[in-house]
Amino acid sequence: MKLSKALASIALFTALFLVIAVALAAVQSRMNAIRIEERLTDTEPLDNAPPMVVLTTVALGGFRGLAADWLWLRSNRMQDAGNYFEMVQLASWITKLQPRFTGATAFLAWNMAYNVSVTFTSPEDRWRWVRRGIELIRDEALEYNPSDPELFQQLGWIYQHKMGKDLDDANRYYKNQFAIEMIMAFGDYAGKWDLIGQAAPTEAKLRDQLGDTDDFWAMLAANSLTFDTLEKEFRKNGLLPDRVATELTRLGIREPVELCLRRRWLLQKYRLIPELILRLNQTYGPLDWRLPEAHAIYWATRGKEQWDRDEDNFKRLQCDRMIFQSLAAAFQGGRLIYLKDVQMLTMTPNIDLVDATRRMYEDAMALHGDSSVRGAFMNYMVDATVTLFKFGQKQKAEQYFSDARKLFGERFSGGLDEFVLRELTEDMKAPSYNQAQSTVEAYIEQMCLNISFGETEQAAFYDLIARKLHAKYQEFAGETTKARRWLPPYDEMKRTYINGPLKTRMPKTLFDVFWAQLPEEMKVTTAFDLKNRAGVVEAPPGAVPGSTPAPAGEAPEMLKP
């Protein structure tokens, strides 16, 4: 009897427990749903979280915040004491402990890229910290928050402001190192975004793409490689190992394999979506993805597509502003040229972006109102008009000048020639790096045109003006900002421009006439094929491809370096 009563009590208790458990589960489920819907918590289950993050979020529970606070205080002490390298690990731990607290991650990244970097004197050390700030957001925070617009916007800001502008003495080193990284990642497929977008994103997809053959995997096994080890070796310098490249070429499958490796590299390391890059190029024109401005536009675009206008118009405006500011900067100096013999990097205007940049300003002004964008748009129309005029596109400059006068009135008074002269005079009183560079290059181009026409006296005049403007800017920039603001030496700058942008701007027949008069020491190779992944660019030697040089006579004096 006693046993049966005990069993009955246990059964009743068990039934009661199950009823309560089910009821609690239902209530808890509803509470969790309300917390997520009403945004009462930022600790909902994470997507793509690694085991370390899952462990800390579950095991520590509410104590995660206390642990993160302690690490934050320790990080501040480490910075005050100059123990910067420990801060890297602390920042990573803070991000893992509170992966949804994206504001903290954004601050830590900004702190490393801006405050910590400038405590070092060498460009190499500064670049290490700027890159670490980028990696904290791109490689860690976005792993846990793959669609967070705040992170997109903050990442774009580092590209646009820290790397893109000339406010840091090491800014040209940053651009150089970043360009080398991108050259390695893109290889010979820079600009071929449709091909990269069609590449296999996984090993399984590559197997499907190659069809019913095990030749690739048999070749890997014969070379003591796996797909993973091949990928790691490929990313060291952006090249397939020689023995593998030879075998893949023999098998006729080198391109799909290399495209697969490059697509995975862009997606996994840089989080660059080839389809979005292709769309941005179609929208704005040929952005140079070796430069930070293009990446600022990319991340700002991803950010604004996550922010609904009615929800947060200010955040959307921040992203739109980053896009049109970066486009304007790319228009002024968003085309990269490498020269092999001097192993240097230089940026020149990307005039092909002029109309797309204007449309972006107009769209932003229509969306956000005159007060937010009007001033910036007016300044852009000034720069666009002057730059188009300087580079010989007078008809288009006239169109921009006429349209701007209707929109902005007195700022665009007088005739086009008078307006450009007035603006150039003002610009050269306190020019930016891009303004000075584009002005000097415009006079160099005019000099080259006059040489082609046989007008050597006029060419000498333009050469003299360009040289004086160059010297005036160097004097204005001053010795103290030489590292970040000085233009390259004038003769080097002239040679760079002649061997780079001038080849594409000047009609081929006319350029052939001009090229024949160049001394051999000025005929350096250009970087358009970007074959050398280590930063020293290789290009076909000799004259312009396809040209037939005329008999060379004595070069005009202004062309002699």
N, C-alpha and C positions, 0 to 999 in steps of 0.2 A: 504494500500500500504506500509506504513511504517512498519507495523507488518510483512508483507511478506518479505520485505527486511532484517529485523532483523533476521527472521528465516533462511533466505538463508545464511546470514553471519555466524550465529551460526553453521549451517550445514557444511558450507565450512570450518570454523575453526575446527570443530570436525573432519572432514575428514582429514584435513591437520595434525592435532595433531596425529590422528591414524597412518597416513603414516609415520610421523616422529618417533613416538614411536616404530613402527615395525622396521623401519630402524635402530634406535638406539639399539633396542634389538638384532638385527642381528649383528650389529657392536660390541656391548658389548660382545655378546656370542663368537664371533670370537676372540676378544681381550683377554677374559678370557682363551680361549683355548690356545692361543699363550703364555700367561703368564705361564700357567701350563707346556706346552710342552717344553718351553725354560727355565723353572725354574727361571723365573724372579721374583717370589714371593713365600713366604712361608706361605701365609694366605689363601690358597684354602680351601674349605669346609672340616671340620674335620669329620672323621669317629668316631662313638661311643662317641661323645662328650656329656657331661652332660649339662643340661640347663644353668648352671652357666657359662660354657665356651662359649656356643653359644651366651649368652647375652653379655658377655664382648667383644667377637670378633666382633659382629655386632653393638652394641650400641656405643662402644668407637671408633670404626674405627681406623683412623691413630693415635689417641691419646693413644692407648694401649701401644705403645712404650714409650711414655713420662711417663705414669703411671708406667710401668715396670722399667724404669730407676730410677725413684724416689724411688721405693721400693728397688731396688738394692742398692742405696746409703744408704738408711736407714738400710738395712741389714748389710752393712759394719760397720756403726756406732754402731749398736747393738753388733756386734762381738767385736769391739774395746772396748766397754764399759762392755763386759762380760754378756750382756743380751741375753743369748743364746736361751732361750725358745721362745722368740718372733720371732727368726729367723725361727723357724719351720713354723709358719703361713705365714711369709713373703715369704719363699721359695715356699710354696704352691700357694700363690697368683701370684708370678712371673711366675710359671709354667702355671697357668690358663690364665694369660694375654697374654703370648706368648708361647702357647703350641708347636709351630713348632720350637722354638729356643732351640733345644735339647742340644746344647753345653752349654747353661746357666744352664739347669737342671743338666747336668752331672757334671758341676763345683760345683753347690750348694750341690749335693749329696756327691761328693768327699770332699768338705770342711767340711761337718758335720761328715763324717766317719773318716777323718784323722785329720784335724786341731782342730775342736771343741772337739772331743772325748778325745784327749790326754791332754786337760786342766783339766780333772777330774782325781781323784786318784783311786776311787773305780771301780772295774771291772763292777759292775752293771750299773753305770752311763756311763761308756765308751761304753758298749754294747748297751745302749739305743740310743746313737748317731750313732753308726755304723749301727744299725738296721734302724734308721730313714733315713739314707742316702740310704740304699737299698730300703726302701719303697717309697721314693720320685721318684725313677726311675721306680720301678716295679709296684707300685700301682697307680701312678698318670701319669707320663710322658708316660708310655706304654699304658695307657688307651686312650690317644689321638693319639699316634703314634705306633700302635701295630706291625708294621713291620720295625721299624727304627733300622738299624744295628749298628749305633753309640751308641744307648742306650744299645743294647745287649752287645756290647764290653765293655762299661764302667761298666755295672752291673757285668759282669764276672770278671773284674779286681778287684772289691772290694772283691768278693769271693776268688779269687786266691791269691791276695797279702795281703790285710788287714786281712782277716780271716785265710787264709791258711798258711801263713808264720809266723815265730816266732819273728817278728820285734817289736811287741807291747807287753808290759808287760802282758796285759790281753788276749793274743791270745788264751790261752787254755780255758779261761772262754768263749770266743766267740764260740769256737768249741763245748764246752759242751752245752751251751744254744741252739745253732743251732741244735745240735744232738737231744736234747730233743724235740724241735719243730717238727723235722722230724719224730721222733718216734711216736709222738702223731698223726701226719697226716697220716702216713703209717699204723699204727696199726699192726695187724697180717698179713697184705697183702704186707709187704715190700718184694720186689723181684717178686711179682706176677703181673707184669705190664700188662700181657695179660688179666688177669681178670679185672683189673682196667680199661683198655682200652675198654673193652666190656660193662662196666657199663653204666647205663642210665645217660646222662648229664643234664637232666631237669626233673621236676616233671611230665610233660606230657609224656615224654619217659618212665619214671618209671611206670606210669599207664599202658602204652602199654605193658611193659615188664612183669608186674604182671598179665596181662590178665583180663578176665571178672570177677573181684572181687573188692569189695570195703572194704574188711576186713582191709586193712592197714589204710585207711582214717577213717573208723569207729572206729578203735582202737585209732587213734590220737584224734578224737573228744571226745572219752570216757575219755581220759586223759587230756582234755582241752588244746590240742596242735594243731598247724597247721604244715605244712611241713616246713615253714620258722622258726617257733619257735623251732621245733625239731632240725633243722640244726644249729641254734645259740647255743643251749644247747650242741649239739654234739661237736662243735668246742671249747668249753671251756676246755675240757680235753681229747678229742679224744675218748670218750666212749659214747655209747648209755645209756640213763637213765635206771636204773635197771628194772623199771616196763615196759618200752618199749621193752628192750632186751628180757625179759621173754615172753612177748606177741608175739613178732616177731618170736622167736624160736618156740613157740607153733603153730603159723600159718605156719611155714616152709618157711618164706620169709625174714629171718634176713640177709642172705648174699647179695641178690640183693639190699636191702635197704641200708645196710652199705657201699657196694661198690659204690653205687650212691652218698652217702654223701661224701665219701673219694675222688672220682673223682672230684666232684664239688669243694671240698676244695682245691685240688691240682691245678685245673684250675683257680679258681676265686681268691684265695689268693696268691698262689706261682707261678701262670702262668706256671705250669709244665704240659706238654703234655705227657700223659702216652705212647702214640705210639712212640714219639721221644725218651723217656727214654728207651723203649724196644729196639729201633734201636741202640742206643748208646751202650747198654749192649751187643748186638749181634755183634757190630763192634769192641769194645775194650775189652770186657770181663766184669766180675762182678764188676762194679763200686759200691762203697759204697755211697749211696745217702744220708746218714746222715752226710757226710763230705763235706766241701766247695769245694774241688777239683772237685768233680763230677758236681757240679752246675756251676763252672767256665767253664768246658767242654761243658755243656749244652748251656749256653748263648753264648759262642764263636762259637759253631756250628750254632746256629740260626743267629748269625751275619754274618758268612762267607757265609752262604747260600743266604743271601740278597745281598752280594757284588759280582758283576760279575768281574772276573779276569781282563778282558780288560779295565774295567771301573776304578777300583781302586785296583791295585795289592798290594799296601802298606797296605791298610786296611785289605785285605784278609790275608796278611802275619801276621798282628797283631793277628788276630783270630787263624790262624794256630799255631802261636808261643804260644799263650795262651793254646791251646789244648795240644801240646806236652810237654810244661812245667808242666801243671797240671797232665798229665798222668805220667810224670817222678816223680813228687811229690807223686802221689798216689801209684806208684810202691814202693817208699821208705817208705811211711807211710800212706797208704790209706785204711787201714782196721781197723775199730773201734771195740774196746772191752770195755764193761762195766762190772764192778764187783759189785755184790750186797753188800757184807759185808763191803767193804771199800768205796762204793759209788763213784767210780772214773772212769774216762775216760782215755783210752790210745789208741794210734794208733800203729799198727805194719805194716811191709811191706806187700803189696799185690802182691806177686810174680806172680800171675796168669796174671798180666797185662804186663809182660815183653815183650812178642812178639808183642802185639798190639802197645805198645809204640814205639818199634823199627820201626814198619811199618809206624807209623805216621811221625817219623823223616825222613824216606826214601822218603815218598810221598811228604813231604814239601820240601825236598832238591831237588827232581826232578822238582817240580813246581816252586820254587822260586830261585833255583840256589845254588851252593855250598857256596858262600860268606855269605849268610844270615843265613844258618842253620848248616853248617859243624862243627863249633866249639862246638855248643850245642850238636850235635849228637855224637861227639867224647867223650865229657864228660859223656853223657848218657851211651855209650858203656863201659866206664871205670866203672861207678857205677853198671851197670847191671852185668858185669863180676864178680866184687868183691862180690856183694850181692849174686849172684847165688852160688859162691864158698863158701861163709860164711855159707849158709844154706844147704850145703851138696849136691847141684846139680852140681857136678864137671863136669859131661859129658856135660851138657848144657853150663856151664861156659867155657869149652874148646872150644866149638863151637863158642860162642860169641867172645872169645879171638882170635881165628883163623880168623874169619871174620873181626874183627876190625883191626888186623895187616895188612890184605890186603888193607883195606881202608885208614888207618892212619899211617902205617909204624912205625917209631921209638918209638912213645909213648907206643907201645905194644911189646917192645923188650924182649928177654929172654924167659924163659918158663912160664907157667901159675902160678906155685907156687911162683916163684921169683917175677912175676909181682904183684900178689895179696899182697904178703908181703910188697913190696915196696909201693904200694898204701895205704895199711892199715897204714903203718908207717907215711905216709904223712897226711892221713886223721885224725889220732889221734893227730897230732900236733895242728890242729885247726879245729875240726870236727863240722859239723852242728848237730842239735838235732837229725835228722833222721839217720844220719850216725852213731852217737854214740849209739843210741838206737838199730839199727839193728845189730851193731857189738856185743854189750853186749848180745842181745837176741840170736845171733848165737852161742856164747860160752855157754850160758845156755842150748840151745838145744843139743849141743854136750855133755854137762855134763849129760843130761837126757838119751841120747842114751847109754853112757858108763855105767850108773847105770843099765839100762835094760840088758846090756850084762854082768853084774856082775863085771865090771872093775872099782872098787871103787877108786883105786889110780889115774887112769887117769881122772875119773870124778872129783875128788878133785882138780886136776891140772886145769881143765877147769873152775871150779867154782872159783878158786883163780884168774885166768886170768880175768874172767868176772868181779869179784869184784874190781880188781885193775883198769881195764879200766873204770869202772863206777866211781870210786873215782877220777881218772885222769881227766875225762871229767868234773865232778862237780867242780874240782879245776880250770880247764880251763875256764868254764863258769863264775865262780866268784860269789861272794855274791850279787853284784849289779844287776845281771840279773837272780837271783834265781827264781823269779816268772814266767818268760817266757821261760827260757832256761834249768833249772835244770831237770834232769831225776827224776822219782819217786825214793824213797829209794830202795836200791838194793834188799832187801828181798821181798819188796812189788812188785817190778818189776818182780822178779823171779816167785812169786806166780801167778801174772797176766798172764805171758807167759805160764806157765804150764797149767793153767786152761782155757786158750783161744786157741791161735794158735797151740800150741803143740798137742792138741787133734785132730786136723785135719791134721797136717803134719805127725805125726808118725803113722805107720801101727797099726791097732787096736790091734792085738794080742800082739805086742811089747809094746804098750801103757798100756795094761792091766797088764803086768808084772811090768812095772814101777809104775803104779797107786797103786798097792798093797803095795808098799814100802813108799808111801807118808804118813806123819803124818796127822791126821784128820784136824788139824788147817790149813793145806794148801789146803784142798779140798773145795774150795769155789765154789759157783755157778756161771755160766757164763751168758752172756747176749744175746745169740743167739735167744731166743724166744721173747725177748723184750716185755714182757707182761705188765710191769709197765709203764704207760704213764707219770708218774711224774718225771722220771729220776732215780728212784731206781728200778733196774731191778730184776725181779723175774725169776727163772729158776727151773727146777725139782731138788729137793734136792738129796743129796747122790752122788753116784759114777757116772761114765760115763754111759749114757743110753746104755743098751745092754751089759754092761761088766759084767764079773764074777770075782770079786776081789779074788786074792789068799790070803791065810792067811798072815796077815801083821806081819812082824818082826820089829826089831829095824831099824828105818830109818837111811840112811847114814847121817853123820854129816852135809854135805853140803845142805841137804834138810830141816834142822831144822831152822825155822825163828828166 
